[in-house]
Amino acid sequence: MATLYITEYADVAYAGNTEAANDIPQEPANAEQTVAIGASSTQSSAFKNNTRLVRIATDAICSIKFGTSPTATAASYRLAANTERYIGVPMGASYKVAVIVNS
């Protein structure tokens, strides 16, 4: 079964008094969840209120879409198999990610 792995972070790492980079998460993570990747769009659970960065990892080719009630389509943001991305999301907005299989 193909799976989308979601890790939520409240903060990014700091180097001195400045952010090291926007895509270096500060551990520990807020939450972790998985969503099965299938032929129809499937939504994750809403992100925690203090989540501002998510790590998305996939073991299959898929498309993803973010929002409060997102629906992913084949035209949505495409990810190759066995890749990961860090994506910023608005805190406290009850965002989710939806996923659908792609080719």
C-alpha positions in Angstrom: 0.0 0.0 0.0 1.3 3.4 -1.0 1.6 5.9 1.9 2.0 9.6 2.4 3.9 10.4 5.6 3.2 13.7 7.4 5.4 15.2 10.2 4.3 18.4 11.8 6.7 21.0 13.3 6.0 24.1 15.4 9.3 25.8 14.8 12.5 25.9 12.7 16.0 25.5 13.9 18.0 28.6 14.8 21.7 29.4 14.3 22.6 32.1 16.8 19.9 34.8 16.6 18.7 34.0 13.1 16.7 31.1 11.5 19.1 28.6 10.0 16.8 28.0 7.1 13.1 27.7 6.6 13.2 24.0 6.0 15.2 22.8 9.0 12.6 21.7 11.5 13.1 21.9 15.2 12.6 18.5 16.9 10.7 17.1 18.5 7.8 17.0 16.0 4.3 18.1 17.0 2.6 15.2 15.4 2.9 12.4 12.8 0.3 10.9 10.7 0.0 8.8 7.5 -2.6 8.8 4.7 -3.1 6.0 2.2 -2.5 7.0 -1.4 -5.3 5.8 -3.6 -7.3 6.5 -6.8 -9.5 9.1 -5.1 -8.4 12.1 -3.0 -8.0 11.4 0.7 -7.5 14.1 3.3 -5.2 14.0 6.4 -6.4 15.0 9.8 -6.2 18.8 10.5 -2.8 19.9 11.6 -2.1 21.0 15.2 -2.8 24.7 15.9 0.9 25.5 16.4 2.1 23.6 13.3 3.9 26.0 10.9 6.1 23.5 8.9 5.2 20.0 7.6 7.5 17.3 6.2 5.7 15.4 3.4 7.3 12.1 2.4 5.9 9.6 -0.1 6.8 6.1 -1.3 4.8 6.4 -4.5 4.1 9.0 -7.2 1.3 11.2 -6.1 -0.2 14.7 -6.1 -1.0 16.8 -3.0 -3.1 19.8 -2.2 -3.2 21.9 1.0 -6.2 23.8 2.5 -8.9 23.6 5.1 -10.9 21.1 2.9 -8.5 20.3 0.0 -9.2 17.9 -2.9 -6.1 16.7 -4.7 -6.3 16.0 -8.5 -3.8 14.8 -11.0 -3.1 18.4 -11.8 -2.2 19.3 -8.2 1.4 19.5 -6.9 3.2 16.3 -8.0 5.7 14.4 -6.0 8.0 11.7 -7.3 8.2 8.4 -5.5 10.6 8.2 -2.5 10.9 12.0 -2.1 10.2 14.4 0.7 9.4 18.1 0.9 9.1 20.7 3.7 6.2 23.0 3.3 5.1 26.0 5.4 1.5 26.2 6.5 -0.4 29.0 8.3 -0.6 28.3 12.1 -4.1 27.9 13.6 -5.8 27.6 10.2 -6.9 23.9 10.6 -5.0 23.1 7.4 -5.0 19.5 6.0 -3.2 17.9 3.0 -5.1 15.8 0.5 -3.3 13.1 -1.7 -4.2 11.1 -4.8 -2.1 8.7 -6.8 -0.5 10.0 -10.0 1.8 8.7 -12.7 
